[in-house]
Amino acid sequence: MIPYLEKLILDSPGHLITYADFMSAALYHPEYGYYMKAKQKIGRQGDFITTSNISDVYGRLMAKWFAALCKKTKIPYYFCEIGAGNGRFAHAFLQEWTATIKTPIQYIIIETSPYHRMLQKELLEPFPFVSQYERLADLNSMEGMIFSNELFDALPVHVIEKENAQLFEIMIGMKADQLIEHKVPLTNQEIISFLQENQIDLLERQRLEIPLAMNDMLQQIASALIRGIVVTADYGYTREEWMDPRRARGSLRGFYQHQLIDNVLLHPGEMDITSHIHIDHLIQKGNDLNLQFVTKLRQDEFLLKAGILKELEDHYDPNPFSEVSRRNRAIRSLIMPGGISSYFQIVIQQKGLNHMSDAILS
């Protein structure tokens, strides 16, 4: 990957690239990109874990919630998952659907990684009503639900910093075969507009990620969905939370073999790179694109409203390795204070469901 990045940098003006350019290459290059490689990324043998890989409870509960939502709002039984990873969420969702709901459904997966599409195809082979697409742009005129779990946090971001009352963009160069940072005065008008629209005034020495790619993704979602619901599960901060001094150095981090790495320039192409999303911008930009904001909940709050307590088996099993005990532990881990769900937000938006917003979580 380093030779490719070196050429990319040398071919760029000033021999510098943006953090967004670096992340695009390190994560999404067809051959060298982390997400595109044929290697395990999720789970014990990978670099990180997601909510849907803790247990099948998450996917099964979402299937029941979606079925109830379709009845309330009269949207079609079309469910689209963007970035399905190893397919475990979809597998749990569809197992529950075929076992207890049984209404005909179309399950659509948008996945850029050929390796993940292969894993999904193998795991979901028993379900003939699953369709895979490489890009959201391939999906047109959909009515139903678009769901994503940890999608926006993996999009490329620009990085800026304020120093001596001046804004700089942090760029990436090379020195002695090592990737290094350079500060250049901020001139990118899209970044400047983002700061103005979101009323962000950085503190001295504050560093912040700017998610311009979020705008494009939201535009694609809004274009694909004619009528229905958008559910986004991700970790992020509000405008006020970003200004907390504890977050003065931003949120850009790497995950490598389950270790948190502060320097994301290490291990390019071999490490997951993420940043917390700007939740207020997700909501406001969605409203601008006719994706009307419905609600924002912590993931544990959402799971409780969706009925996760009904999934608890109320009888005692002395065998801690039994299926019942494992399932109950997984449920508790998803709703316990300080657990994984307390770090995630669920943002729900709707399009074309006039006067139906109250029914979505009732």
PEJO-V818752 format. One record per residue. N is the residue number from 1. SS is DSSP state (H for helix, E for strand, C for the rest). OMEGA is omega as a letter, one per 20 degrees, with the letter a starting at -180 (* if undefined). Layout:
n->{N N}
ss->{SS SS}
omega->{OMEGA OMEGA}
//
This chain:
n->{1 2 3 4 5 6 7 8 9 10 11 12 13 14 15 16 17 18 19 20 21 22 23 24 25 26 27 28 29 30 31 32 33 34 35 36 37 38 39 40 41 42 43 44 45 46 47 48 49 50 51 52 53 54 55 56 57 58 59 60 61 62 63 64 65 66 67 68 69 70 71 72 73 74 75 76 77 78 79 80 81 82 83 84 85 86 87 88 89 90 91 92 93 94 95 96 97 98 99 100 101 102 103 104 105 106 107 108 109 110 111 112 113 114 115 116 117 118 119 120 121 122 123 124 125 126 127 128 129 130 131 132 133 134 135 136 137 138 139 140 141 142 143 144 145 146 147 148 149 150 151 152 153 154 155 156 157 158 159 160 161 162 163 164 165 166 167 168 169 170 171 172 173 174 175 176 177 178 179 180 181 182 183 184 185 186 187 188 189 190 191 192 193 194 195 196 197 198 199 200 201 202 203 204 205 206 207 208 209 210 211 212 213 214 215 216 217 218 219 220 221 222 223 224 225 226 227 228 229 230 231 232 233 234 235 236 237 238 239 240 241 242 243 244 245 246 247 248 249 250 251 252 253 254 255 256 257 258 259 260 261 262 263 264 265 266 267 268 269 270 271 272 273 274 275 276 277 278 279 280 281 282 283 284 285 286 287 288 289 290 291 292 293 294 295 296 297 298 299 300 301 302 303 304 305 306 307 308 309 310 311 312 313 314 315 316 317 318 319 320 321 322 323 324 325 326 327 328 329 330 331 332 333 334 335 336 337 338 339 340 341 342 343 344 345 346 347 348 349 350 351 352 353 354 355 356 357 358 359 360 361 362}
ss->{C H H H H H H H H H C C H H H C E E H H H H H H H H H H C C C C C H H H C C C C C E C C C C C E C C H H H C C C H H H H H H H H H H H H H H H H H C C C C E E E E E C C C C C H H H H H H H H H H H H H H C C C C E E E E E C C C H H H H H H H H H H C C C C C C E E E E C C H H H C C C E E E E E E E E C C H H H C C C E E E E E E C C E E E E E E E E E E C C E E E E E E E E C C C H H H H H H H H H C C C C C C C C C E E E E C H H H H H H H H H H H H H E E E E E E E E E E C E E C H H H H C C H H H C C C C C E E E E C C E E E C C C C C C C C C C E E E C C E E H H H H H H H H H H C C C E E E E E E E H H H H H H H C C H H H H C C C C C C C C C C C H H H H H H H H H H H H H C C C C H H H H C E E E E E E E C C C C C H H H C C C}
omega->{a r r r r r r a a r a r a a r r r r r r r a r r a a a r a a a a a a a a r r r a a r a a a a a r r a a r r a r a a a a r r r r a r r r r r r a a r r a r r a a r r r a r a r a r a a r r a r r a a a a a r r r a r r a r r a a a r r r r r r r a r a a a r a a a r r r r a a r r r a a r a r a a r a r r a r a a a r r r r r r r r a a r r r r r r a a r r r a r r r a r r r r r a r a a r r r r r a a a a r a r a r r a r r a r a a a r r a a r r r r r a r a a r a r a r r a r a r a a r a a a r a r a r a a a r a a a r r a a r r r a a a a r r r a a a a r r a r r a r a r r r a a r r r r a r r a r r a r a r a r r r a r r a r a r r a a r a r a r a a a a r r r a r a a r r r r a a a a r a r a a a r a r r r a r r r r r a r a a a a a a r *}
//
